[in-house]
Amino acid sequence: MFYNPNEDKKVLKVAGNDIARVYATSLLEIGQDKNVLAQLEEELGFVSSLLKEDNEFSNYLTSPGFTKESKKEFIGKVFSDKLSDYIINFLYVLIEHGRQSVIPEINTAFNGLLDEANNRMRVDVVSTVKLESATLDKIIGELKKKYNKDIIVSEKIDEKILGGIIIEIGDLVIDGSLASNLKKIKYNLLNSKVRSDMAYED
């Protein structure tokens, strides 16, 4: 049997997701106990976005070149008026255990747990231009009827799809874009030509 490095990557990803879910579950329990779930959701999302968008902040927080204590001190000073003690202490724990790099994964897991608890579903709707409210409401209504869940929609603009919409629900993609339809038409035409050539050869 040959060694496949991708298998190691899969194992690491699964392990990382498991770790993220453990921390997310702990934070969820704190939020339920203190009745601050909405606040924790917002604040953890803020930190997660900052890590993704601010390279300087991300590099500092995840760099082994700075001590844990200096990172904790930095968090305390910079975020004392922006984050609750719950999230600041949570970040301290992550830093202490060297898990600050998985904050985005923890945020995803936390949102997933909240969605399960509140019977919610997150959906990405991709279109070339911003959809009219009536169109978006119709999409939400249909999805709510199909899945019997409250729908949280995130709109994305992508001019590459040319027209139509793409609906993404986790790993499920409902592709109703013009670009996708054109690809299907091209595929069908090419296949039709191949079959025609084969028939001619016969």
N, C-alpha and C positions, 0 to 999 in steps of 0.2 A: 504493500500500500504506500502510495506517495504522500509526502507531507503537504498539506494544504494550509498556507498561512491564513487564508480567509476564515478557516474554522476557528482559529485562535481569536480572530477579531469578533466573530459571532459570540464566542464564549464571554469575551470581555464586555461586549455590549449587553448581553443578558445579565451578567454580574452587575454591571453598572446600573441597569434598570432596576434590579432587585434592591440594590443599595439605596437608590433614589426613592423607591416606594417605601422602604423602612423609615427613612427620614420624613417623607411626606406624611406617612401615617401618624408619626409622633406629633408632627405639627398640627395635623387635623384634630387629634385628640385634645391638644392644648386649646385650639380654637373652639371646639365644642364645649370644653369645660369652662372656658372664660367667656363664651358667647361673642367671639371676635372673628369668626370665620371670614366674613366679607373683608374685614380690615387686613387680615393675614393674606388673603388672596391678592388684594391690590398691592400690598407692600412687597410680597415675594415676587410678584410679576414685575414690579418696578426694578428690583435688584437683578432679576434674570435678564431683563431687557438691557439694563446698563452693562452687564457682562458681555452681552452679544454685540452691543453697538460701540462701546468705549474700549478700544484696544489697550489704552494706557492703564485704565482701571483693571481690566481683565488680566493683563500681564503682571501687574503688581500683586494682585490678590493670589494668583496661581504660581508666582515665581518662587523657587526654593531659595533664592538669594536673599530673601527678607525673612526675618524671624516671625514666629507666630504672634509674639507679643506686640511687635510693631504693627502687624496687620490688624490686630484687635484694637489697638490704640487708634489707628487710622479710621476704622469703622465707627468707633465710638465718637470721635470728634466730628467726622464728616456727616454722619447720619443721625446724630442724636436728636435733631429737630425735624427729621424727615421720616424716621421709622420708629415703631413702637419698641418697647423693651423686649417684647416677645421675639420679634424678628432679629433685633440686634443680638440678643442672647443666643438665638438659633444660629446666627452667623458665627458667633464665637465658638460654638460647639463644632460647626463644620470646619472652621480654621484649625481648631485644636486636633481634629482627627484627619486633617488633610483632604477634606471632601469638598472644598469650595468650588472646584472645577465642575462638579456635577449639579450645581445650583439650577441651571436651565432644565436638566432632567428631573430634578426634584420638583420644580415648578410645574412641569408637564404632568408628573405623577399626582401632585397635589390637586391640580385642576381636574384630573380624571376622577380622583376620589370624591371631590366635591360634586362633580357632575353625576356620579353614581348615586350619591346621597340625596341629591336634589332632583333626580330624574331629568337631567339636562343632556343635550347633545350639541357639540360644537361643529359647525359647518363652515367651510370656506367656499365662497361663491366668487368665481373668477370671471371677469367680463372685460370687454375692450373699453367700455365707458361706464361711468357710474349708473347703476340701474335706477329706474324710477321707483318710488316708494311702493306703488301699487304692484309692480312686478315682483319686488322683493317680498312683499307681504304674501303674495300668491305662492311663491316658492316656500316660504316659511310655513304657510298653512298646509301645503301638500306634504312637506316633510313631517310636520307635527302629526298629521293624520296617519301617515304611513308608520311612523316609529312610536307614536304615542308618548312623545317626550317634548319638553320645552326646548326650543331651538335657539342657540346662540350663534348668530351669523357674523362672520368676519368677511368684509368685502375686499377684493383685491383687483387691481386694474392691470391687465396684460394685453398690450396691443398686438402681440404676436399671434393671438388666437383668431384674429381677423373679425370675428363676429360670433354670436351665440354666447353660451355660458358653459363653464365647467363647475361642477359641484363636487367638492372633496369632503368626505366624511371618514376621518381616520385614514385607513388604507384603501377605502373604496373611492373610486373616481368615476363620476358620471360625466362623460365628455360629450357635450352637445355643441362644441365649438365648430365654427366654419372651417378652421384649419384642419381639424380632425376629419370632418366630412370630406374635404378635398383630398386628404390622404387616402381615405377609403375608396373614393371614386377613382383616383389614380391607380390604386392597387387592383381594383376590379377591372379597369381598362387594360392594365398590363397582363393580368391573368387571362383576360378574354383574348388578347392578342396571341399569347402563348398557345392557348387552346386552338385558336384559329390556324396558327402555323402548323401545329401538330396534325390537325385535320387535313390540311393541304398536303402535308408530306405523305399521309396515308393514301 
